[in-house]
Amino acid sequence: CRADLYGPGLLGHGIDPGRVTVISPGVDVEMWAPVDAPGRALDAPVRILFVGGDLKRKGGDLLVDAVRALRADPEVPPLELHLVTGAPVAEEPGIAVHRGLTANSAELIEQYRRADIFCLPTLGDCLPMVLAEAAAAGLPLVSTDVGAIGEIVQPGVTGELVPPGDVEALISTLRTLVLDGDRRRREGDRAKALAASSHNARSNATRLADLLADTAGSRR
């Protein structure tokens, strides 16, 4: 998580925040990277993806309400919500539920690659791994400013942040992205670049090993 979140606490324990190095766990960006695929039909529905086991805490129920409202808006083009969750939620027109998908599985990665927007309107989190996965897959990110999510969801750059629990703000934000394909692509490209530079498990593991070696060496 962000060092600034812990600044007062660290100072209270006599620790200089300047000595704190933040390294994200990261994902295998090569495995999650988008692949070249045949172009989709111009009238294909915009696909919004949600991945979360705890549907309520992760804001999945709020997202269902937002998508229902958007699908009822005559000015919004066709869209679908795809929920990857084990929670008991019923399918309905425009809302599909995918159960039993395991971490890093080909089936799960395929859902990311077929999506246009990744949305996790979580009510409480630290830095969800699914956001790094979605960024590596080149998706624009929509989430909430809780925990350290602001490290990866940068408004107007890699995606958009909405207040936790604010369904109207969620509807408005998603509506903008659904209507603006160019904006989705720009933010998705920037999210992919950020994942490669800051949320890459391979390079971050090397940074951690180097940091530990340097720390051990300085103490000797």
C-alpha positions as a LaTeX table, in Angstrom:
\begin{tabular}{lrrr}
\hline
Residue & $x$ (\AA) & $y$ (\AA) & $z$ (\AA) \\
\hline
Cys1 & 0.00 & 0.00 & 0.00 \\
Arg2 & 1.00 & 3.63 & $-0.33$ \\
Ala3 & 3.69 & 4.79 & 2.07 \\
Asp4 & 1.82 & 8.07 & 2.66 \\
Leu5 & $-1.11$ & 6.11 & 4.09 \\
Tyr6 & 1.17 & 4.94 & 6.86 \\
Gly7 & 3.21 & 8.11 & 7.27 \\
Pro8 & 1.73 & 9.22 & 10.63 \\
Gly9 & 1.91 & 5.71 & 12.04 \\
Leu10 & 5.49 & 5.24 & 10.94 \\
Leu11 & 6.48 & 8.58 & 12.41 \\
Gly12 & 4.73 & 7.64 & 15.64 \\
His13 & 7.01 & 4.62 & 15.87 \\
Gly14 & 10.08 & 6.68 & 15.11 \\
Ile15 & 10.41 & 5.43 & 11.52 \\
Asp16 & 11.28 & 7.88 & 8.76 \\
Pro17 & 8.78 & 7.40 & 5.86 \\
Gly18 & 11.64 & 8.26 & 3.51 \\
Arg19 & 13.15 & 4.88 & 4.35 \\
Val20 & 10.02 & 3.04 & 3.18 \\
Thr21 & 10.16 & 1.38 & $-0.25$ \\
Val22 & 6.81 & 0.44 & $-1.79$ \\
Ile23 & 6.84 & $-2.60$ & $-4.09$ \\
Ser24 & 3.58 & $-3.98$ & $-5.46$ \\
Pro25 & 3.21 & $-7.78$ & $-5.64$ \\
Gly26 & 2.29 & $-7.52$ & $-9.32$ \\
Val27 & 1.14 & $-10.03$ & $-11.92$ \\
Asp28 & 2.65 & $-11.92$ & $-14.84$ \\
Val29 & 2.07 & $-9.19$ & $-17.39$ \\
Glu30 & 2.98 & $-11.41$ & $-20.33$ \\
Met31 & 0.38 & $-13.99$ & $-19.38$ \\
Trp32 & $-2.36$ & $-11.38$ & $-18.97$ \\
Ala33 & $-1.45$ & $-9.26$ & $-21.99$ \\
Pro34 & $-4.14$ & $-8.83$ & $-24.67$ \\
Val35 & $-3.72$ & $-10.83$ & $-27.86$ \\
Asp36 & $-4.49$ & $-9.93$ & $-31.45$ \\
Ala37 & $-7.99$ & $-11.06$ & $-32.32$ \\
Pro38 & $-10.42$ & $-10.51$ & $-35.18$ \\
Gly39 & $-12.14$ & $-7.15$ & $-35.00$ \\
Arg40 & $-15.49$ & $-7.13$ & $-33.22$ \\
Ala41 & $-18.66$ & $-6.11$ & $-34.98$ \\
Leu42 & $-19.46$ & $-2.43$ & $-34.66$ \\
Asp43 & $-22.80$ & $-3.26$ & $-33.04$ \\
Ala44 & $-21.32$ & $-5.74$ & $-30.55$ \\
Pro45 & $-22.32$ & $-4.98$ & $-26.94$ \\
Val46 & $-19.79$ & $-3.22$ & $-24.75$ \\
Arg47 & $-18.65$ & $-5.75$ & $-22.15$ \\
Ile48 & $-18.11$ & $-4.70$ & $-18.52$ \\
Leu49 & $-16.23$ & $-7.22$ & $-16.38$ \\
Phe50 & $-16.36$ & $-7.67$ & $-12.60$ \\
Val51 & $-14.25$ & $-10.23$ & $-10.73$ \\
Gly52 & $-14.85$ & $-10.74$ & $-7.02$ \\
Gly53 & $-15.86$ & $-13.48$ & $-4.65$ \\
Asp54 & $-17.45$ & $-11.23$ & $-2.01$ \\
Leu55 & $-20.06$ & $-9.64$ & $-4.26$ \\
Lys56 & $-21.48$ & $-7.20$ & $-1.70$ \\
Arg57 & $-18.20$ & $-5.94$ & $-0.22$ \\
Lys58 & $-16.68$ & $-5.61$ & $-3.69$ \\
Gly59 & $-19.67$ & $-3.55$ & $-4.84$ \\
Gly60 & $-20.96$ & $-6.09$ & $-7.33$ \\
Asp61 & $-24.58$ & $-5.57$ & $-6.30$ \\
Leu62 & $-24.20$ & $-1.83$ & $-6.90$ \\
Leu63 & $-22.70$ & $-2.55$ & $-10.31$ \\
Val64 & $-25.70$ & $-4.74$ & $-11.20$ \\
Asp65 & $-28.01$ & $-1.83$ & $-10.33$ \\
Ala66 & $-25.89$ & 0.57 & $-12.41$ \\
Val67 & $-25.92$ & $-1.71$ & $-15.44$ \\
Arg68 & $-29.68$ & $-2.17$ & $-15.21$ \\
Ala69 & $-30.08$ & 1.62 & $-15.29$ \\
Leu70 & $-27.70$ & 1.97 & $-18.24$ \\
Arg71 & $-29.45$ & $-0.76$ & $-20.22$ \\
Ala72 & $-32.72$ & 1.11 & $-19.72$ \\
Asp73 & $-31.22$ & 4.34 & $-21.09$ \\
Pro74 & $-32.18$ & 4.68 & $-24.78$ \\
Glu75 & $-29.06$ & 6.79 & $-25.47$ \\
Val76 & $-26.67$ & 4.07 & $-24.28$ \\
Pro77 & $-25.59$ & 1.44 & $-26.82$ \\
Pro78 & $-25.99$ & $-2.27$ & $-26.05$ \\
Leu79 & $-23.88$ & $-3.43$ & $-23.13$ \\
Glu80 & $-23.38$ & $-6.55$ & $-21.05$ \\
Leu81 & $-22.15$ & $-7.15$ & $-17.52$ \\
His82 & $-20.08$ & $-10.28$ & $-16.91$ \\
Leu83 & $-19.70$ & $-11.25$ & $-13.27$ \\
Val84 & $-16.98$ & $-13.69$ & $-12.24$ \\
Thr85 & $-18.08$ & $-14.69$ & $-8.76$ \\
Gly86 & $-19.22$ & $-17.58$ & $-6.65$ \\
Ala87 & $-21.88$ & $-15.48$ & $-4.95$ \\
Pro88 & $-25.54$ & $-16.40$ & $-5.41$ \\
Val89 & $-26.66$ & $-13.95$ & $-8.06$ \\
Ala90 & $-29.17$ & $-14.72$ & $-10.77$ \\
Glu91 & $-28.54$ & $-14.14$ & $-14.45$ \\
Glu92 & $-30.86$ & $-11.83$ & $-16.35$ \\
Pro93 & $-30.87$ & $-10.20$ & $-19.77$ \\
Gly94 & $-27.55$ & $-8.42$ & $-20.23$ \\
Ile95 & $-26.03$ & $-9.88$ & $-17.06$ \\
Ala96 & $-24.04$ & $-13.13$ & $-17.22$ \\
Val97 & $-22.50$ & $-14.97$ & $-14.27$ \\
His98 & $-19.35$ & $-17.09$ & $-14.61$ \\
Arg99 & $-18.73$ & $-19.48$ & $-11.72$ \\
Gly100 & $-15.88$ & $-21.85$ & $-10.96$ \\
Leu101 & $-13.18$ & $-19.86$ & $-12.76$ \\
Thr102 & $-9.90$ & $-20.33$ & $-10.92$ \\
Ala103 & $-7.04$ & $-17.87$ & $-10.50$ \\
Asn104 & $-4.82$ & $-17.48$ & $-13.57$ \\
Ser105 & $-6.88$ & $-20.01$ & $-15.53$ \\
Ala106 & $-7.22$ & $-19.73$ & $-19.29$ \\
Glu107 & $-10.98$ & $-19.31$ & $-18.88$ \\
Leu108 & $-10.52$ & $-16.37$ & $-16.51$ \\
Ile109 & $-7.91$ & $-14.68$ & $-18.70$ \\
Glu110 & $-10.25$ & $-15.07$ & $-21.67$ \\
Gln111 & $-12.93$ & $-13.08$ & $-19.81$ \\
Tyr112 & $-10.48$ & $-10.20$ & $-19.36$ \\
Arg113 & $-9.45$ & $-10.32$ & $-23.00$ \\
Arg114 & $-13.05$ & $-10.19$ & $-24.20$ \\
Ala115 & $-13.95$ & $-7.25$ & $-21.93$ \\
Asp116 & $-13.99$ & $-3.54$ & $-22.77$ \\
Ile117 & $-14.13$ & $-2.11$ & $-19.24$ \\
Phe118 & $-13.13$ & $-3.51$ & $-15.86$ \\
Cys119 & $-15.21$ & $-2.33$ & $-12.91$ \\
Leu120 & $-14.69$ & $-3.04$ & $-9.22$ \\
Pro121 & $-16.74$ & $-0.53$ & $-7.16$ \\
Thr122 & $-15.44$ & $-2.02$ & $-3.92$ \\
Leu123 & $-16.48$ & $-0.70$ & $-0.51$ \\
Gly124 & $-13.33$ & $-1.88$ & 1.26 \\
Asp125 & $-9.99$ & $-3.13$ & $-0.04$ \\
Cys126 & $-6.22$ & $-2.67$ & $-0.01$ \\
Leu127 & $-4.87$ & $-3.07$ & $-3.56$ \\
Pro128 & $-6.93$ & $-5.80$ & $-5.29$ \\
Met129 & $-4.90$ & $-8.04$ & $-7.58$ \\
Val130 & $-7.74$ & $-8.08$ & $-10.10$ \\
Leu131 & $-7.02$ & $-4.44$ & $-10.92$ \\
Ala132 & $-3.43$ & $-5.29$ & $-11.85$ \\
Glu133 & $-4.71$ & $-8.18$ & $-13.94$ \\
Ala134 & $-7.16$ & $-5.91$ & $-15.75$ \\
Ala135 & $-4.49$ & $-3.27$ & $-16.29$ \\
Ala136 & $-2.12$ & $-5.86$ & $-17.75$ \\
Ala137 & $-4.96$ & $-6.93$ & $-20.05$ \\
Gly138 & $-5.20$ & $-3.36$ & $-21.34$ \\
Leu139 & $-8.58$ & $-2.48$ & $-19.83$ \\
Pro140 & $-9.68$ & 0.91 & $-18.52$ \\
Leu141 & $-10.29$ & 0.62 & $-14.79$ \\
Val142 & $-13.27$ & 1.86 & $-12.80$ \\
Ser143 & $-13.04$ & 1.53 & $-9.04$ \\
Thr144 & $-13.24$ & 3.45 & $-5.75$ \\
Asp145 & $-10.66$ & 5.50 & $-3.88$ \\
Val146 & $-10.18$ & 3.15 & $-0.94$ \\
Gly147 & $-6.97$ & 1.60 & 0.32 \\
Ala148 & $-4.18$ & 1.98 & $-2.23$ \\
Ile149 & $-6.40$ & 1.67 & $-5.32$ \\
Gly150 & $-5.41$ & 5.20 & $-6.34$ \\
Glu151 & $-1.94$ & 3.84 & $-7.12$ \\
Ile152 & $-3.23$ & 1.97 & $-10.14$ \\
Val153 & $-6.56$ & 3.67 & $-10.97$ \\
Gln154 & $-5.46$ & 7.18 & $-11.90$ \\
Pro155 & $-8.46$ & 9.33 & $-12.92$ \\
Gly156 & $-8.35$ & 10.35 & $-16.55$ \\
Val157 & $-5.16$ & 8.34 & $-17.09$ \\
Thr158 & $-5.70$ & 4.63 & $-16.46$ \\
Gly159 & $-9.37$ & 4.80 & $-15.51$ \\
Glu160 & $-11.82$ & 6.52 & $-13.22$ \\
Leu161 & $-12.58$ & 6.59 & $-9.48$ \\
Val162 & $-16.05$ & 6.92 & $-7.96$ \\
Pro163 & $-17.04$ & 7.42 & $-4.31$ \\
Pro164 & $-17.74$ & 4.12 & $-2.52$ \\
Gly165 & $-21.45$ & 3.27 & $-2.51$ \\
Asp166 & $-22.40$ & 6.06 & $-4.95$ \\
Val167 & $-24.51$ & 4.33 & $-7.60$ \\
Glu168 & $-25.30$ & 7.55 & $-9.48$ \\
Ala169 & $-21.62$ & 8.38 & $-9.85$ \\
Leu170 & $-20.99$ & 4.83 & $-11.00$ \\
Ile171 & $-23.73$ & 5.10 & $-13.63$ \\
Ser172 & $-22.36$ & 8.42 & $-14.88$ \\
Thr173 & $-18.77$ & 7.18 & $-15.08$ \\
Leu174 & $-19.65$ & 3.96 & $-16.85$ \\
Arg175 & $-21.96$ & 5.81 & $-19.22$ \\
Thr176 & $-19.09$ & 8.06 & $-20.31$ \\
Leu177 & $-16.81$ & 5.12 & $-21.00$ \\
Val178 & $-19.47$ & 3.06 & $-22.75$ \\
Leu179 & $-20.18$ & 5.96 & $-25.10$ \\
Asp180 & $-16.52$ & 6.81 & $-25.77$ \\
Gly181 & $-14.55$ & 3.97 & $-27.33$ \\
Asp182 & $-11.48$ & 6.15 & $-27.96$ \\
Arg183 & $-11.30$ & 7.07 & $-24.29$ \\
Arg184 & $-11.55$ & 3.42 & $-23.31$ \\
Arg185 & $-8.64$ & 2.56 & $-25.58$ \\
Arg186 & $-6.48$ & 5.45 & $-24.34$ \\
Glu187 & $-7.01$ & 4.63 & $-20.69$ \\
Gly188 & $-6.60$ & 0.92 & $-21.35$ \\
Asp189 & $-3.26$ & 1.51 & $-23.10$ \\
Arg190 & $-2.02$ & 3.63 & $-20.21$ \\
Ala191 & $-3.18$ & 1.01 & $-17.70$ \\
Lys192 & $-1.24$ & $-1.64$ & $-19.60$ \\
Ala193 & 1.89 & 0.53 & $-19.57$ \\
Leu194 & 1.52 & 1.15 & $-15.82$ \\
Ala195 & 1.13 & $-2.56$ & $-15.15$ \\
Ala196 & 4.31 & $-3.27$ & $-17.09$ \\
Ser197 & 6.31 & $-0.62$ & $-15.23$ \\
Ser198 & 4.97 & $-0.84$ & $-11.66$ \\
His199 & 2.87 & $-4.00$ & $-11.26$ \\
Asn200 & 5.08 & $-6.54$ & $-13.01$ \\
Ala201 & 5.63 & $-9.52$ & $-10.71$ \\
Arg202 & 8.90 & $-10.53$ & $-12.38$ \\
Ser203 & 10.63 & $-7.16$ & $-12.16$ \\
Asn204 & 9.15 & $-6.39$ & $-8.74$ \\
Ala205 & 10.48 & $-9.67$ & $-7.33$ \\
Thr206 & 13.93 & $-8.67$ & $-8.59$ \\
Arg207 & 13.58 & $-5.25$ & $-6.97$ \\
Leu208 & 12.63 & $-6.90$ & $-3.68$ \\
Ala209 & 15.58 & $-9.29$ & $-3.82$ \\
Asp210 & 17.96 & $-6.41$ & $-4.61$ \\
Leu211 & 16.53 & $-4.35$ & $-1.75$ \\
Leu212 & 16.98 & $-7.20$ & 0.71 \\
Ala213 & 20.54 & $-7.79$ & $-0.49$ \\
Asp214 & 21.39 & $-4.09$ & $-0.20$ \\
Thr215 & 19.87 & $-3.91$ & 3.27 \\
Ala216 & 21.75 & $-7.00$ & 4.46 \\
Gly217 & 24.98 & $-5.70$ & 2.95 \\
Ser218 & 24.69 & $-2.29$ & 4.61 \\
Arg219 & 24.09 & $-3.87$ & 8.01 \\
Arg220 & 27.13 & $-6.09$ & 7.65 \\
\hline
\end{tabular}
